[in-house]
Amino acid sequence: MLLSIIHGLFNKKQNMNELAQLAKAGNEEVVHDLLIAHTSFMKKTASFVCKKSIDEHDEEFSIAMSAFHDAIVTFEPSKGASFLTFAHLIIKRRLVDYIRKENARNEKLLYEDESSHTILDHQSIYTYTETQQKEARKQELVVYKETLAQFNLSFEELTKSSPKHIDARKTAFYIAQIIAESDELYTYLIETKKLPIKQIESLVEVSRKTIERHRKYIIAVVLLLNSDLTYLKDYVKGEII
């Protein structure tokens, strides 16, 4: 089994998803082989998130491996996207949590972080009247339209180019989430007005053709996720991992 995996049996999304399902069902051999075969993937993802070289002896690698295993257990092919795209996001979230806890422990930032969140929470408690909410939504649409225009995008184009199938939309959304949560990739997008396709290809199991096909949708989602458009973000909360 391990040799089959290493030699690329799972390079096609369907095969990778099938292996993940076998592992999820309790096939310990497949679980073990997937972990071994994806050691490089886990180190690469951990290094990308931590912005430093990570090897098997680092705590960050142990966290990445644990997150990869959890990704196997929680992965649902029916919800779309590829397993490795999903695994990348799970590893990133776990490492970000770890880094935050380490910063809090070493630099006593936990209290400040919690305080800032408390302030934001109190602000969010304030509710607008129905009329004010409608006006706020209209204003957000205007801002979003202007932001899209900077990338030569429009609502009409997005309507035509948005992925029609659920799995394609999920994959595109997950890619957008990865870009939005990476300072390096997001800065590249903002400065060049182009997707960092080469970097994305090295991080997730998605072809260049697929990324380019959904380029407009991915860019639009990235811009929304990293905006202050609170009401518009509510429409995509269910998509976020």
N, C-alpha and C positions, 0 to 999 in steps of 0.2 A: 504493500500500500504506500509506504513512504517513498519508494522509488518512483511510483506512478505520479505522486504529487509533485515531487521534486522536478521531474521531467516535464512538468507543465500540463498534466491532465486537466487541471482545474482552470486553465487559462480562459476558457469560455465560462461566462457567467453562470449558465445553467449547471455545469459540472461542479463549480465551486459551491453553489447553493445546495446541491445534492449532498456533497461531502459535509457541509455544515449541518444539514438535517440529520445525517447519520450520526455525527458527533453529538448533536443535541439529544438524539434518541437514546444515548447511553453507550455508543460504541467507543470504548476507551482507547482502542488501537487507533481509530481515526483521530480522536482528540489529541493523543500523543503525537501522531504523525503531523497533524496540522500545526501544532505548536513548534515542532522541530523545523518543519519546512518553512515556517514563517518567521524564524528568528531574525532574519535580515529585515523583514518588513517591520517587525516590532522595534528593532534598534533604530531603523531609519525614521519611523514615526516619532519615537521618543526623542531622538536627536533634534528632529524638526521642531517639536514642541518646546523642548528645554533649551534650544539654541546652543547646544554643546554636544560633543561626541559622547555617546552612551554605549557601553558594552555590557556583557552578561554579568559583570561583577557589581554593577551599579544598582542602587535601590530603585532608580527610575525604570530600569529594565524589568525588575521584578513586578513593579506596578503595571507596566505595559503588558507583560505576559498574563497577569491576573485579569486585566481588562480584556485582553484578547479572548481568554477562556470564557469570561462573562458574555462577551459578544456572541460566542458560539451558542451559549445557552439561551440568549434572549433574541437571537436573530429570527426574523419572520420574513421569508422570501415573498409571501403574499402581499407584503406592504411595499414591495418595490425596492429598487436600488440594489447594488451588489454587496456581497458580504464584506469585502475588504474596505469598501467605502464606509460601511456601517462600523466596522471594527476600528478604522482610523478615528472616527469621531468619539467612540467610546474611550479609546486610549487617551485621546487628547483631553477629554473631560476629567478623567481620573488623574492625569498628571497635573492638570491645572489646579485641581483641588489639593493635590499633594504640595505643589509649590506654594499655594496660598497658606496652607497650614504651616509649612516650614518658615515662611516669612513672618507669620504671626508669632511663632515660637521663638525665632531668633531675633527678631527686631521689634517685638511687642506691638505688631500692627493690627492684631485681631480686634482690639477694642475700637480703633479708628475705623476699620472696615465695617464693623457691625453698626457703628454710629451713623456712618454715611448711608448704609442701607436703611436704617431706621428713619432718617430724614426723608429719603425717597419714598418710603412706605407711607409716611404721614402725608406727604404731598399727594400720593396717589389716592388717598382716602377721600380727598376733596372731590366732590361730584358736581358736574355741570348740570344745568337745567337742560331739558330736551332741546330747546332752541339753541343753546350754546354748544351742545354736542354736535348738532347738525352743522353749525357754522365752523366748528373746529375741524370737522371732517372735510368740509369744502376747502378750507385753507390748507389742510394737509395734502389734498389732491393737487392743488395748485403748486405747492412746493415740490411734490414728487414729480409732477409733470415737467417742471423746470429742471430738476435734477436729471431726469431721463434724457432731456433734450441735449444736455451737455455730452451725452454719449450717443447722440443721433438716434435716440429711441423715442417711441411714442406709444400711447395706450393702444392705438390701432394696430401697430406692428406687433405688440406683445400679444394681443388677442389672436392674431394670425399665427404667430410663431410659438406660442406656448405648447408644451408637450401634451399630446392628446391622451396618452396612456398613463395610468397611475404609476407604473413602475418607472417609466421614463421621467415623469415629473418628480418622483421621489429622488431619483438619482441626481437630477439636475439641482434639486433643492439642497441635497446633502453637499454637493460640490460647492454651491454658493455659500453654504454655512461654513465650510472649511476655509474658504477665501475670506469671508467676513471676520472670522475669528483669528486670522493670522495677520499680524502687522506687516510682515514681509509681502505676502501675496496681495493684501488689500492695497498697500502703498503702490505696488506695481500696477494694479488695475487703475487706480486714481491718476497716477502720473502718465501712464501710456495709453489709457482708454482701451486697453486690450486685456484679454484673459491670459493669465500665466499658465498657458496650456502645458508647456513642458514640465513645469513643476508639479502640476496637478496629475499628469500622467504617471509621474514617479511615486505618487502617494496613494493613488486609488486605482482600482481595477476598472478603468473606463477608457475607451479608445478615444483617440484624437478626433475621429469623425463624429462620435457622439457628443463630445464637448463642443465642437464647432457647430453642430446642428442646433444645439440648444443655447448657443452663446448669448443671444439677446435675453432669454429668460433668466439665465444664470446671473448676468450682470444686473438685471432689474431687481432680483431677489437680494443680491449682495448690498446694493444701494439702500434697499428698504431695511434690511437687518441692521445696518450700521447708521441708521438715521434716528431722528427723534420723533418720528411720525407714529405716535402712540396708537392712535385709532386704527391706522392702516395695518400696523403690526398685529393687531388683534386677529386679523383675518388669516394669519399664517401661524398662529401659536401651535396649532395641532400638528404642524409639520416639523417643528423644531425638536431635535433630540436633546 
